[in-house]
Structures are given as structure tokens and as C-alpha cells.
Amino acid sequence: MTFQAYLRFLRIGSAIGRVQHGVTITEAAFECGYDSLSGFNEAVRKIFGDSCTHLRETSLITVTRIPTPLGPMLAGATDAGICLLEFVDRRMLETQLDRIKRLLKAHVVPGMHPLFDLLAGQLQQYFSGSLREFSLPLDTPGTPFQGRVWSALQTIPYGSTRSYKEQASSIGMPEAVRAVARANGDNRVSILIPCHRVIGSDGTLTGYGGGLWRKQFLLNLEQNSLAF
């Protein structure tokens, strides 16, 4: 996305947010710098393929970049919670965005969301070693099986690891090791849902979308923090 395109999305996202919080479409359009209602309507139709009349019913995923010691991450939030936290260089990021848009029946727009300040603050504390448990609402649609796997991931204690086989046993399906591994890979909320704490049965690091070097860094961070 070019910088100009980013600014267009940012402005439209801001306008839609205003509309969804009770401001009229006309007021939102002019408050966000559009010269006419027709120009705003054309911009909305070009991006979302729909008219302004449906903006109040439009579901939005607001996204932003958050810097971390391991590189920038793309965060996404809905009114229900954080729905995305991925490293921006992950190869599956575009696929994950398409999936979350489809699952939530929502459009993605860059912008600010009240949860982003909380997320950035807690991530900063986590990387400094002073935070061991996140307290943010999550919005993670998926299959019932994926939900069980992601819930089990959140029960792995800070600084600990669990094998894929142990992870499968923890949900009462000890033979579903490969399915559990796939569900781990489908996790769209890195770190908060700690799929980095799952390792091979022989102790080796495997299967982390952000890269094994990041997985090693996160495990070392947590284990070193427990030593103090």
C-alpha cells in the first residue's frame, strides 16, 4: 500500500467510525476533510464496493503497526477485542487478513482503536520482562476445534513449554497431534495466545510462523525473566 492509499484508508476509517458512533454521514464526511458528500460516497464505494447508506451496519477491523524488539507487528481490533497480532514479515499475513475478514464479515481499515494503546503498553511490559499475563479481550473466530486448541495454549504457564503431543492430550485428543499443530499455525494472535510455547517432543523448536529465531527469543525472554 502506498502512503497516499494509506492516508485515504485512514480518513475513510475515521469517517466510518464517526458514523457508527452516531454522527451523521454528512457531518462525518466534512469533519474528515471531504469537500462533498458525493466525493465521500464515491470513495467509500471504490474501497468497499457499497454505498454510504450501509455504513452503520458495516463491521470494521481497525489495523495498525506496533513496534517491538523483534520487529513491527500488525495489530487488528474489533469492538469485541484484539483479533490479529502478527509480525509484518510473516508470509501468511495476507492469508490471515483474508480469513479474518471473511470470518468476521468485516472490512479492514488502518486507524486508531482504544485497545491499541493498551496492547502496545502490555507488549512493552512483556518484552521488558515485567508482564507475565496479558489482560486484553480477544476476538478469535474459528472452528470449535481451533477454539479448544487456542484456549489450551493460554493455559501453558509463562516460561514453560509443552510438546505438540502434550497439547493434543490437554484437549482430550492425544492422537490429533498434526491437527493441533495446524490449529497452532492458524493462531492469528501471536504472543497473547502463546503458540511459541509449544515445541517438539524431543525439545526442538518447530513450526512458528514468525520464524524460529523469534520463537527462541520469546522462550529465552520468559525463562530468563523467571530467573530474577
Secondary structure as UniProt FT lines:
FT   HELIX           3..20
FT   TURN            21..22
FT   HELIX           25..31
FT   TURN            32..33
FT   HELIX           37..48
FT   HELIX           52..57
FT   STRAND          59..66
FT   TURN            69..70
FT   STRAND          73..77
FT   STRAND          82..87
FT   TURN            88..89
FT   TURN            91..92
FT   HELIX           93..104
FT   STRAND          106..110
FT   HELIX           114..127
FT   TURN            128..129
FT   HELIX           144..153
FT   TURN            154..155
FT   TURN            158..159
FT   STRAND          162..163
FT   HELIX           164..170
FT   TURN            171..172
FT   TURN            174..175
FT   HELIX           177..185
FT   TURN            190..192
FT   HELIX           195..197
FT   STRAND          198..199
FT   TURN            201..202
FT   TURN            209..210
FT   HELIX           212..226
//
